[in-house]
Amino acid sequence: MANPIKQMMAEGKTAVGSFIGIYSPSLAEMLGHSGFDFVVIDNEHGSYSWGEVENMIRACELAGTTPIVRIVNSTQSEILKALDRGAKGIHVPQINTGAEARAVVEAAKFPPHGTRGVAYSVRAAKYGLNKGSSYLQGSNDDVLVCVHIETPQAVENVDEIMTSGIDLAFIGPTDLSVSAGYPDNPDHPELEAMRNRVLESGRKHGIPVGILSTDRAGLDRFRNWGASYVGINFTSMLYSAFTSITR
């Protein structure tokens, strides 16, 4: 398995990474050199152009961390652009049904397993050096397809989402708390029950579950909880470092 994050999760390890929405290849490199397993280039809430996304992917590769892109939505064009740039995976927000999740998987896979358009001239194929069935099958095996569970509706439909062909179900705790009506209480018992339901469904269907945290304490908490994949918010880490000096 060429994707190290998929390999880690298959071995029962917890992959740890950072979400970054600030365009800076240097910062992406620093995250890699600091030992993060993956970097999620956040193009949902960030302000990247596709050329900038590509440069962030290059920086991640240089520093030995796995580049993943969070796209704006589940449209086929968004998925194609991210993967053709060389992303090893995609995060797709606001997925609420099994049908939506299956459409994401199909858009991320080349035929006969999906509908992803083929161009051997793109960066992911080394601009034409990689081609044919070995490249197509290798990409289908390699790409990490992650969908976000961010609403009560998604939690209700979690079993059908888990059986859609995805590689990872990621809980977006902020969106989930807001959409469920608890924007000021992310640890409300109802939200905890929703998170537990997602985790239990993942275990039942053999699909890893991920979640977002803001600090090391959250990382330890969610790793002990059973998360196979934990993302740390970059700006939270940055502010923590700043305020450790100024306060």
Solvent accessible surface area in square Angstrom, and as a share of the most:
residue,aa,sasa,rsa
1,M,137,0.61
2,A,80,0.62
3,N,0,0.00
4,P,70,0.44
5,I,1,0.00
6,K,27,0.12
7,Q,65,0.29
8,M,41,0.18
9,M,19,0.08
10,A,75,0.58
11,E,94,0.42
12,G,69,0.66
13,K,108,0.46
14,T,23,0.13
15,A,0,0.00
16,V,22,0.13
17,G,0,0.00
18,S,0,0.00
19,F,10,0.04
20,I,0,0.00
21,G,31,0.30
22,I,74,0.38
23,Y,89,0.34
24,S,22,0.14
25,P,44,0.27
26,S,72,0.47
27,L,44,0.22
28,A,0,0.00
29,E,46,0.21
30,M,116,0.52
31,L,11,0.05
32,G,9,0.09
33,H,127,0.57
34,S,85,0.55
35,G,57,0.55
36,F,41,0.17
37,D,43,0.22
38,F,0,0.00
39,V,0,0.00
40,V,0,0.00
41,I,0,0.00
42,D,11,0.06
43,N,14,0.07
44,E,42,0.19
45,H,132,0.59
46,G,19,0.18
47,S,107,0.69
48,Y,19,0.07
49,S,60,0.39
50,W,62,0.22
51,G,46,0.44
52,E,52,0.23
53,V,0,0.00
54,E,29,0.13
55,N,58,0.30
56,M,0,0.00
57,I,0,0.00
58,R,95,0.34
59,A,7,0.05
60,C,0,0.00
61,E,76,0.34
62,L,133,0.66
63,A,13,0.10
64,G,71,0.68
65,T,5,0.03
66,T,7,0.04
67,P,4,0.03
68,I,0,0.00
69,V,0,0.00
70,R,24,0.09
71,I,0,0.00
72,V,71,0.41
73,N,63,0.32
74,S,48,0.31
75,T,69,0.40
76,Q,83,0.37
77,S,71,0.46
78,E,31,0.14
79,I,0,0.00
80,L,51,0.25
81,K,93,0.39
82,A,0,0.00
83,L,2,0.01
84,D,13,0.07
85,R,42,0.15
86,G,9,0.09
87,A,6,0.05
88,K,69,0.29
89,G,0,0.00
90,I,0,0.00
91,H,0,0.00
92,V,0,0.00
93,P,5,0.03
94,Q,81,0.36
95,I,3,0.01
96,N,26,0.14
97,T,32,0.18
98,G,0,0.00
99,A,60,0.47
100,E,72,0.32
101,A,0,0.00
102,R,115,0.42
103,A,58,0.45
104,V,0,0.00
105,V,17,0.10
106,E,83,0.37
107,A,6,0.05
108,A,1,0.00
109,K,26,0.11
110,F,2,0.01
111,P,71,0.45
112,P,125,0.78
113,H,108,0.48
114,G,11,0.10
115,T,81,0.47
116,R,5,0.02
117,G,38,0.37
118,V,69,0.39
119,A,42,0.32
120,Y,68,0.26
121,S,81,0.53
122,V,22,0.12
123,R,41,0.15
124,A,32,0.25
125,A,0,0.00
126,K,121,0.51
127,Y,131,0.50
128,G,21,0.20
129,L,148,0.73
130,N,55,0.28
131,K,115,0.49
132,G,29,0.27
133,S,91,0.59
134,S,90,0.58
135,Y,23,0.09
136,L,36,0.18
137,Q,84,0.37
138,G,35,0.34
139,S,16,0.10
140,N,8,0.04
141,D,81,0.42
142,D,15,0.08
143,V,8,0.05
144,L,0,0.00
145,V,0,0.00
146,C,0,0.00
147,V,0,0.00
148,H,0,0.00
149,I,0,0.00
150,E,4,0.02
151,T,22,0.13
152,P,43,0.27
153,Q,94,0.42
154,A,0,0.00
155,V,4,0.02
156,E,113,0.51
157,N,38,0.19
158,V,1,0.01
159,D,58,0.30
160,E,76,0.34
161,I,0,0.00
162,M,3,0.01
163,T,84,0.49
164,S,11,0.07
165,G,46,0.44
166,I,5,0.03
167,D,31,0.16
168,L,0,0.00
169,A,0,0.00
170,F,2,0.01
171,I,0,0.00
172,G,8,0.07
173,P,29,0.18
174,T,94,0.54
175,D,52,0.27
176,L,1,0.01
177,S,4,0.03
178,V,85,0.49
179,S,57,0.37
180,A,24,0.18
181,G,52,0.50
182,Y,49,0.19
183,P,82,0.51
184,D,139,0.72
185,N,67,0.34
186,P,71,0.45
187,D,82,0.43
188,H,42,0.19
189,P,95,0.60
190,E,89,0.40
191,L,2,0.01
192,E,85,0.38
193,A,59,0.46
194,M,34,0.15
195,R,14,0.05
196,N,48,0.25
197,R,98,0.36
198,V,0,0.00
199,L,11,0.06
200,E,108,0.48
201,S,6,0.04
202,G,1,0.01
203,R,158,0.58
204,K,137,0.58
205,H,64,0.28
206,G,62,0.59
207,I,30,0.15
208,P,32,0.20
209,V,3,0.02
210,G,0,0.00
211,I,0,0.00
212,L,35,0.17
213,S,7,0.05
214,T,78,0.45
215,D,70,0.36
216,R,157,0.57
217,A,74,0.58
218,G,12,0.11
219,L,13,0.06
220,D,52,0.27
221,R,114,0.42
222,F,18,0.07
223,R,91,0.33
224,N,130,0.67
225,W,57,0.20
226,G,26,0.25
227,A,3,0.02
228,S,26,0.17
229,Y,0,0.00
230,V,0,0.00
231,G,0,0.00
232,I,6,0.03
233,N,45,0.23
234,F,13,0.05
235,T,62,0.36
236,S,35,0.23
237,M,53,0.24
238,L,59,0.29
239,Y,147,0.56
240,S,68,0.44
241,A,56,0.43
242,F,111,0.46
243,T,36,0.21
244,S,85,0.55
245,I,149,0.76
246,T,107,0.62
247,R,230,0.84
